């Protein structure tokens, strides 16, 4: 009997204690919800060290939250996968198809016939940019599918039309968790399809700005035996079912996607923002100035100033002249802006629709010739000798922006210029140079050699100062308060002389090959996603621009690239960092890995996601809701 009473008393005491602790936790949680956050600090996770972790997307990072009353709370971050690109979530004419399947001009899925006896829909393994927007009370994610690494026969795919999805998501009011409600493909038939959409951005007015990277070379296209001709012709055949519609000037632009109150998307391409290898178009705080990433080698920095706010259908295009001022910590330089011209989307489109060719715009020479200027740009691997034909200046400025900018003296020596984001409060922008080498080094016999920086193959993320009262090369004031006037290295990678045990050829605790960038004003944090062959596993990083602390917060599968980064600071009192990954399993065989069994690692990748078979769309959660006082 005493034993029974003792047990009963113990249970009662324990229950009372649990109730008290629960009440205390509940009160503390309530206090935290009502207490303004003073600061947040990301605490880094370790890099994956075993096969289990190397083949998955995960985070062990934590967030330290300090409240104004002095209390501190540490919470774990989480990665939530919404869907894989191979998941059949898209309703297309009543048929459920994979999210990453491209459609043709008639809205039909494009079929991979590389294995004749087993035709199937193409499925992109390369989800890239995301935008999360809310329209009429409903929330949508717009996602890019950049390319398909290989067809069913294992061959690289040339000229495959790309695609985007519009996915409606539901939010759990208690947890903030997002789930897929429905998804549809976005129709690009009114703009002749979509070419290699890489990074993108979200506007303050609730639209998505996409991209068309690695524009086909219109000069090479005129040679029927060229790779450019093959790619564009293959695109036309797959998209239109008509090879005669092949035109390189259809591609290399910024598309803007809007969603109406009924959830219907619509697309325009902004031809007046220039044609080059559009990595991203980032609108600055005045909602009329935009900066662009131009991916590739021998590329150029562009700026566009719209005539009207929130309307990029008309404006003035500029290209930068880089004047180097230093080489420490990545490097530094002043930026001057060369005006290429003013135009409208309608005017540029009319030039394209006339059937204008490269040879209609430029005269060419094969060697140094009076009246011709030598240029070297990403459009061609060789030095070109060019002269603009009379009356074709506008066509040159907007259809061949990089070549024309080079003729006017702009710097065409940037290498792997990737993501751009903006810090509104501090009037700073950030640009990722994923691989600082090649054309950014001192080069013997270079056409210009404006940039002579140290080779850092693991890349540099630069900070750009945004200034007012800037003048262009003609002495006219640039109509913007946010003109980049100088840039300097901020987050610098470190190359290794030889691979470590995991096959890394860049320091594992530093950023290697920065690509996607997004900035949270509330958190004072620059998020950096890697596209690195120098890191065996790629990571997402959080860099506090005030404290300079760098923290690893996500690891993606071996061989995959971290893409789709977008900081969402306030969606119905929730915060997220959208984060995707693409082409998992790429180039495992090429890595010098000794820390784990490479054959077992490859097999584990095959058994989980497959080798370059699919990619993932998801987000990082665990970020605090409510007002954050860290900027004040």
C-alpha positions in Angstrom: 0.0 0.0 0.0 2.8 2.4 0.9 4.5 1.5 -2.4 1.3 2.4 -4.3 0.9 5.7 -2.5 4.6 6.5 -3.1 4.2 5.8 -6.8 1.1 7.8 -7.0 2.7 10.7 -5.1 5.7 10.6 -7.4 3.5 10.6 -10.5 1.5 13.5 -9.1 4.7 15.5 -8.3 6.1 14.7 -11.8 2.9 15.7 -13.5 2.9 18.9 -11.5 6.5 19.6 -12.4 5.8 18.9 -16.1 2.8 21.2 -16.0 4.9 23.9 -14.3 7.7 23.5 -16.9 5.2 23.5 -19.7 3.5 26.6 -18.4 7.0 28.3 -18.0 7.9 27.4 -21.5 4.6 28.6 -22.8 5.0 31.9 -20.9 8.6 32.2 -22.1 7.4 31.6 -25.7 4.7 34.1 -25.3 7.2 36.6 -23.9 9.5 36.0 -26.8 6.6 36.5 -29.3 5.8 39.9 -27.6 9.4 40.9 -27.1 11.2 42.7 -29.9 14.2 40.9 -31.3 17.5 42.8 -30.9 19.7 40.6 -33.0 20.1 37.2 -34.6 23.3 35.2 -35.2 23.8 32.2 -37.4 25.9 29.4 -35.9 27.6 27.3 -38.5 27.1 23.6 -39.2 30.0 21.3 -40.0 30.6 20.1 -43.5 29.3 16.6 -44.2 31.9 13.9 -43.3 30.1 10.6 -44.1 28.3 9.2 -47.1 24.8 9.5 -45.5 25.2 13.3 -45.2 27.1 13.8 -48.4 24.1 12.5 -50.5 21.4 14.6 -48.9 20.2 18.2 -48.5 20.3 19.1 -44.8 21.2 21.7 -42.2 22.5 21.3 -38.6 23.0 25.1 -38.3 21.4 27.0 -35.5 20.1 30.5 -35.0 20.9 32.5 -31.8 18.2 35.0 -31.1 18.8 37.8 -28.6 15.8 39.8 -27.4 15.7 43.4 -26.2 15.1 42.2 -22.6 18.4 40.4 -22.7 17.0 36.9 -23.0 18.6 34.5 -25.5 17.1 31.6 -27.5 18.8 29.2 -29.8 16.7 27.4 -32.4 17.6 24.9 -35.2 17.3 25.7 -38.8 15.4 23.2 -41.0 15.4 22.3 -44.7 11.9 21.6 -46.2 11.7 20.1 -49.7 8.6 21.1 -51.5 9.1 18.8 -54.6 11.6 17.3 -57.0 11.7 18.3 -60.6 10.7 14.8 -61.5 7.6 14.8 -59.3 4.4 14.8 -61.3 2.8 17.9 -59.7 2.0 19.9 -62.9 -1.5 19.7 -64.4 -1.0 20.2 -68.1 -4.1 19.8 -70.2 -5.5 17.3 -67.7 -2.4 15.2 -67.6 -0.1 15.2 -64.5 3.5 15.7 -65.8 6.9 16.3 -64.0 7.6 19.8 -62.7 10.7 20.0 -64.8 9.2 18.9 -68.1 9.4 21.7 -70.8 6.4 22.4 -73.1 6.3 23.5 -76.7 4.5 26.5 -78.3 1.3 24.5 -78.3 1.6 23.6 -74.7 2.5 20.0 -75.2 5.3 18.2 -73.3 8.5 17.9 -75.3 9.5 14.3 -75.8 13.0 12.8 -75.5 13.4 10.4 -78.4 17.1 9.7 -78.0 16.2 6.1 -77.1 13.7 5.4 -79.9 12.1 2.3 -78.3 11.6 4.2 -75.0 10.4 7.8 -75.7 9.6 9.8 -72.6 9.2 13.5 -71.6 12.3 15.5 -70.9 12.8 16.3 -67.2 15.2 19.1 -66.2 17.5 18.2 -63.3 18.3 21.9 -62.9 15.8 23.9 -60.9 17.2 27.4 -60.5 15.6 30.8 -59.5 12.6 31.1 -57.3 10.2 34.0 -56.6 7.5 33.9 -53.9 4.7 36.3 -54.5 1.2 36.8 -53.1 -1.7 37.8 -55.3 -5.3 38.1 -54.2 -4.6 36.3 -51.0 -2.9 33.3 -52.7 0.8 32.6 -52.5 2.8 31.3 -55.5 6.3 30.2 -56.2 7.7 30.8 -59.7 10.6 28.4 -60.4 13.1 28.2 -63.3 14.2 24.9 -64.9 17.5 25.9 -66.5 18.3 22.9 -68.7 18.4 19.1 -68.8 22.0 17.8 -68.2 21.6 14.7 -70.3 19.0 13.0 -72.5 18.0 9.3 -72.0 20.9 8.1 -74.2 23.3 9.9 -71.9 24.2 12.7 -74.4 24.4 16.4 -73.7 21.3 18.2 -74.9 21.7 21.2 -77.3 19.0 23.8 -77.8 16.3 22.2 -75.6 13.6 24.8 -74.8 13.5 25.7 -71.1 10.6 26.2 -68.8 9.1 27.7 -65.6 6.4 26.6 -63.3 3.8 28.6 -61.3 3.1 26.6 -58.1 0.5 27.7 -55.6 1.5 26.9 -52.1 -0.5 26.7 -48.9 0.8 27.9 -45.5 0.1 26.3 -42.2 -0.9 29.1 -40.0 0.6 27.5 -36.8 3.9 26.2 -38.1 4.5 28.3 -41.3 5.1 25.2 -43.3 4.5 25.5 -47.0 2.9 22.7 -49.1 2.1 22.4 -52.8 -1.6 23.1 -53.7 -1.3 22.9 -57.5 1.2 23.7 -60.3 1.1 24.7 -63.9 3.6 25.4 -66.7 4.1 29.1 -67.8 3.4 29.7 -71.4 6.2 31.5 -73.3 4.8 31.1 -76.8 4.0 34.9 -77.2 7.8 35.6 -76.8 9.1 32.7 -78.9 9.9 30.4 -76.0 12.5 30.5 -73.2 16.2 30.1 -73.5 18.3 28.8 -70.5 16.8 30.7 -67.5 19.4 30.9 -64.8 19.0 33.3 -61.9 16.2 35.7 -61.3 14.7 38.3 -58.9 11.5 39.4 -57.4 10.3 43.0 -57.8 8.7 45.2 -55.1 5.5 45.3 -57.2 5.1 41.5 -57.1 6.4 40.3 -60.4 9.2 37.9 -61.3 12.2 38.9 -63.4 13.8 35.9 -65.1 16.8 35.5 -67.4 18.1 34.0 -70.6 21.7 33.0 -70.1 24.4 32.3 -72.7 22.7 34.0 -75.6 23.4 32.2 -78.9 26.1 33.9 -81.0 24.3 35.6 -83.9 27.5 35.9 -85.9 28.3 32.2 -85.7 24.6 31.4 -86.4 25.1 32.6 -90.0 27.4 29.6 -90.5 25.1 26.6 -90.9 27.8 24.3 -89.6 28.3 26.2 -86.3 27.2 25.0 -82.8 25.1 28.2 -82.5 23.2 27.3 -85.6 22.6 23.8 -84.5 21.4 24.8 -81.0 19.0 27.5 -82.2 17.7 25.3 -85.1 17.1 22.4 -82.7 15.3 24.8 -80.3 13.0 25.9 -83.2 12.3 22.4 -84.2 11.4 21.2 -80.7 9.5 24.3 -79.7 7.7 25.5 -82.9 8.0 22.2 -84.9 9.5 24.5 -87.6 13.2 24.9 -88.2 12.7 28.0 -90.4 11.7 30.0 -87.3 15.2 29.7 -85.8 16.5 33.2 -84.9 19.3 33.8 -82.4 17.9 37.3 -81.6 14.8 35.8 -80.1 16.9 34.9 -77.1 19.2 36.6 -74.6 16.7 38.8 -72.8 15.0 39.4 -69.5 11.4 38.0 -69.2 9.0 39.5 -66.6 6.2 37.3 -65.3 3.1 38.7 -63.8 0.2 36.8 -62.1 -3.3 38.1 -62.2 -6.0 37.8 -59.5 -7.2 34.5 -61.0 -3.7 33.0 -60.8 -3.0 33.2 -64.5 0.6 34.1 -65.5 1.6 36.3 -68.4 5.0 37.0 -69.9 6.8 39.9 -71.6 10.4 40.1 -72.6 12.2 43.4 -72.0 14.1 43.9 -75.2 15.2 47.5 -74.3 17.3 46.2 -71.3 19.8 44.8 -73.8 20.9 41.4 -75.1 23.7 39.5 -73.5 24.2 36.5 -71.1 21.5 37.5 -68.7 22.3 35.9 -65.3 20.0 38.2 -63.3 18.3 41.6 -63.4 18.3 43.1 -60.0 16.1 46.2 -59.5 17.5 48.8 -57.1 15.5 50.7 -54.4 14.3 53.5 -56.7 12.4 50.8 -58.8 13.8 52.3 -62.0 17.5 51.4 -61.9 18.6 47.8 -62.6 21.9 46.0 -62.5 22.7 42.8 -64.5 24.9 39.8 -64.1 26.5 38.8 -67.4 27.7 35.2 -67.1 30.7 33.7 -69.1 34.2 34.9 -69.9 35.0 38.3 -71.3 31.7 39.7 -70.0 30.5 43.2 -69.1 28.6 44.9 -66.3 25.4 46.6 -67.5 23.0 49.1 -65.9 19.6 50.2 -67.1 17.6 53.2 -66.0 13.9 53.1 -66.9 12.0 56.1 -68.0 9.3 55.3 -65.4 9.3 53.5 -62.0 8.1 49.9 -62.1 8.1 49.9 -65.9 11.1 48.4 -67.8 9.6 48.7 -71.2 11.6 51.9 -72.0 14.8 53.3 -70.8 18.6 53.9 -71.2 21.2 51.2 -71.3 24.8 51.7 -69.9 27.9 49.6 -69.8 30.7 49.9 -67.2 34.3 51.0 -67.5 36.4 49.4 -64.7 39.3 51.5 -63.5 41.3 49.3 -61.1 42.5 50.8 -57.8 43.7 47.8 -55.9 44.3 44.1 -55.8 44.1 43.3 -52.1 41.3 41.1 -50.7 40.1 40.2 -54.2 40.5 43.6 -55.7 38.9 47.0 -56.1 38.1 49.5 -58.8 36.1 52.6 -59.7 33.2 52.3 -62.2 32.4 54.8 -64.9 29.3 54.4 -67.1 29.2 54.5 -70.9 25.8 55.2 -72.5 24.9 52.7 -75.2 21.5 54.2 -76.1 17.8 54.7 -75.3 15.1 52.5 -76.6 11.8 50.8 -76.0 10.8 47.1 -76.0 8.6 47.9 -79.0 11.4 49.5 -81.0 13.9 46.7 -80.4 11.3 44.0 -81.1 10.5 45.6 -84.4 14.2 45.4 -85.4 14.2 41.7 -84.6 10.9 41.1 -86.4 12.3 42.6 -89.6 14.7 39.6 -89.7 17.8 41.6 -88.9 21.0 39.6 -88.9 24.4 40.2 -87.4 25.8 40.9 -90.9 23.2 43.7 -91.3 24.6 45.4 -88.2 28.3 45.1 -88.5 31.1 45.1 -91.1 33.9 42.8 -90.2 37.6 42.4 -91.0 39.9 39.4 -90.4 42.9 41.4 -89.2 43.7 44.9 -88.0 42.2 47.3 -90.5 41.7 51.1 -90.6 38.2 52.0 -89.4 37.7 48.8 -87.5 38.2 48.2 -83.8 39.5 45.1 -82.1 37.1 43.6 -79.5 37.1 40.4 -77.5 33.8 39.5 -75.8 32.0 36.4 -74.6 30.1 36.2 -77.9 33.3 35.0 -79.6 36.4 33.2 -78.3 38.5 35.2 -80.7 39.5 38.9 -81.2 37.0 40.4 -83.7 37.5 43.5 -85.9 34.2 45.3 -86.1 32.6 48.4 -87.5 28.9 49.4 -87.1 27.2 49.9 -90.4 25.6 53.4 -90.9 22.3 53.8 -89.2 22.6 50.5 -87.2 23.7 52.0 -83.9 20.5 51.2 -82.1 20.4 47.6 -83.4 24.0 47.2 -82.3 23.3 48.7 -78.8 20.4 46.5 -78.0 20.9 43.3 -80.0 24.7 43.1 -79.6 25.1 45.0 -76.3 28.4 43.5 -75.3 30.1 43.9 -78.7 28.8 47.5 -79.0 29.8 48.4 -75.5 33.3 47.1 -76.2 33.5 49.3 -79.3 32.7 52.3 -77.2 35.3 51.4 -74.6 33.4 49.5 -71.9 35.3 46.8 -70.0 34.6 43.3 -71.4 36.9 41.4 -69.1 34.7 40.2 -66.2 34.6 36.4 -65.7 31.7 34.3 -64.4 29.7 37.3 -63.2 26.8 35.7 -61.4 24.2 36.8 -58.8 23.5 40.3 -57.7 21.5 41.5 -54.7 20.9 44.8 -52.9 21.2 46.1 -49.4 18.7 49.0 -49.4 19.5 50.6 -46.1 23.2 50.9 -46.6 23.0 51.7 -50.3 25.2 48.7 -51.3 24.8 46.1 -53.9 26.7 42.8 -54.0 27.9 40.8 -57.1 29.3 37.4 -57.3 32.4 36.8 -59.4 32.3 33.0 -59.3 35.8 32.4 -60.7 38.3 35.3 -60.7 40.7 34.2 -63.4 41.3 34.2 -67.1 40.1 37.6 -68.6 40.3 39.2 -65.1 44.0 38.5 -64.8 46.8 40.5 -66.5 46.9 39.1 -70.1 49.7 39.6 -72.6 48.4 40.9 -75.9 45.0 41.7 -74.4 42.7 44.1 -76.4 42.1 46.3 -73.3 43.4 44.7 -70.0 41.5 47.1 -67.8 41.3 44.3 -65.1 44.6 42.9 -63.8 43.5 41.1 -60.6 45.0 38.1 -58.9 43.7 34.7 -59.9 41.2 33.3 -57.3 39.5 30.4 -58.9 37.2 29.9 -55.9 35.9 33.4 -56.5 35.1 36.7 -54.8 31.8 38.3 -53.7 32.1 42.1 -54.3 30.4 45.0 -52.6 29.3 47.9 -54.8 28.8 51.5 -53.6 25.6 53.0 -55.0 25.8 56.8 -55.5 23.9 59.8 -56.8 25.1 62.7 -59.0 27.0 60.4 -61.4 27.7 61.3 -65.0 28.1 59.2 -68.1 30.9 59.2 -70.5 29.4 62.1 -72.4 29.1 64.3 -69.3 25.4 63.9 -68.9 23.9 63.2 -65.4 22.6 59.6 -65.0 19.0 59.9 -63.9 19.4 57.6 -60.9 20.3 57.9 -57.2 21.7 54.3 -57.2 24.6 54.2 -59.7 27.4 51.8 -58.8 30.5 54.0 -58.5 33.0 51.6 -57.0 33.5 47.9 -56.1 35.7 46.0 -53.7 36.2 42.4 -52.5 34.0 41.4 -49.5 34.0 37.6 -49.2 37.0 35.9 -50.7 37.6 32.3 -51.4 40.8 30.3 -50.9 42.2 28.0 -53.5 44.1 24.8 -52.4 47.3 23.6 -54.0 46.1 20.0 -53.9 42.8 18.2 -53.0 42.0 17.4 -49.4 40.7 14.0 -48.4 37.1 14.9 -49.6 38.3 16.0 -53.0 37.9 19.7 -52.3 40.3 22.0 -54.1 39.1 25.1 -52.3 39.1 25.7 -48.5 36.1 24.0 -47.1 35.3 26.7 -44.4 35.3 29.5 -47.0 32.9 30.2 -49.8 33.9 28.6 -53.1 32.5 29.9 -56.4 29.7 32.2 -55.2 26.7 32.2 -57.5 23.2 32.9 -56.1 23.0 35.9 -53.8 20.1 37.3 -51.7 20.0 39.8 -48.9 17.8 40.1 -45.9 17.6 43.7 -44.7 16.0 42.6 -41.4 18.9 40.2 -40.6 21.7 42.2 -42.0 22.6 39.0 -43.8 24.0 38.2 -47.3 23.1 34.7 -48.2 25.5 33.1 -50.7 24.9 29.9 -52.7 27.7 28.0 -54.3 28.1 26.7 -57.8 31.4 25.0 -57.3 33.4 22.1 -58.7 36.1 23.0 -56.2 33.8 21.9 -53.3 32.7 18.3 -53.4 29.5 19.3 -51.6 28.2 22.8 -52.2 26.9 25.0 -49.4 24.7 27.9 -48.7 26.3 30.5 -46.4 25.1 33.4 -44.2 27.4 36.4 -44.0 26.5 39.2 -41.6 27.6 42.4 -43.2 27.9 44.2 -39.8 29.8 41.6 -37.7 31.5 40.0 -40.8 30.7 36.5 -39.5 30.4 33.8 -42.1 28.3 30.7 -41.3 27.6 27.6 -43.3 23.8 26.9 -43.1 23.0 24.3 -45.7 24.7 21.4 -47.5 23.3 20.0 -50.8 24.1 16.6 -52.3 27.5 15.7 -53.7 27.9 17.2 -57.2 24.9 19.5 -56.9 24.8 23.3 -57.1 22.9 25.4 -54.6 20.4 27.5 -56.5 17.1 29.4 -56.1 18.1 31.5 -53.1 15.6 34.1 -52.1 15.2 35.7 -48.7 11.5 36.2 -47.9 11.5 38.4 -44.8 7.7 38.6 -44.2 5.1 36.3 -45.5 2.1 36.4 -43.2 4.5 36.8 -40.2 6.9 34.0 -41.4 10.4 34.2 -42.8 12.0 31.8 -45.3 15.1 31.4 -47.4 14.0 29.7 -50.7 16.7 27.3 -51.7 17.0 24.7 -54.5 19.6 22.4 -55.8 20.4 21.1 -59.3 22.2 18.2 -61.1 23.0 16.1 -57.9 25.8 13.5 -58.5 27.6 15.4 -61.2 31.3 14.6 -61.7 31.7 12.3 -58.6 34.1 10.1 -60.7 36.4 13.1 -61.3 36.9 13.8 -57.6 40.0 12.6 -55.7 38.1 11.4 -52.7 39.9 9.3 -50.0 38.0 10.1 -46.8 35.1 7.9 -47.9 34.7 5.0 -50.4 34.1 6.9 -53.6 32.4 3.8 -55.3 30.0 3.5 -52.3 29.4 7.3 -52.4 28.4 7.1 -56.1 26.1 4.1 -55.4 24.5 5.9 -52.5 23.8 8.9 -54.8 22.3 6.6 -57.4 20.0 5.0 -54.8 18.8 8.3 -53.4 18.2 10.9 -56.1 20.0 9.3 -59.0 22.9 10.8 -61.0 21.8 14.0 -62.7 18.2 12.7 -62.9 16.4 15.4 -60.9 16.7 18.5 -58.7 14.9 19.8 -55.7 12.8 22.9 -54.9 12.5 23.8 -51.2 13.3 26.3 -48.4 15.1 26.9 -45.2 12.8 27.5 -42.2 13.4 28.1 -38.5 13.9 31.9 -38.9 12.2 34.2 -36.4 9.0 36.0 -37.0 8.1 39.4 -35.7 9.9 42.7 -35.8 13.7 42.6 -35.7 15.5 45.7 -34.3 19.0 44.8 -35.6 19.0 47.6 -38.2 17.9 50.3 -35.7 
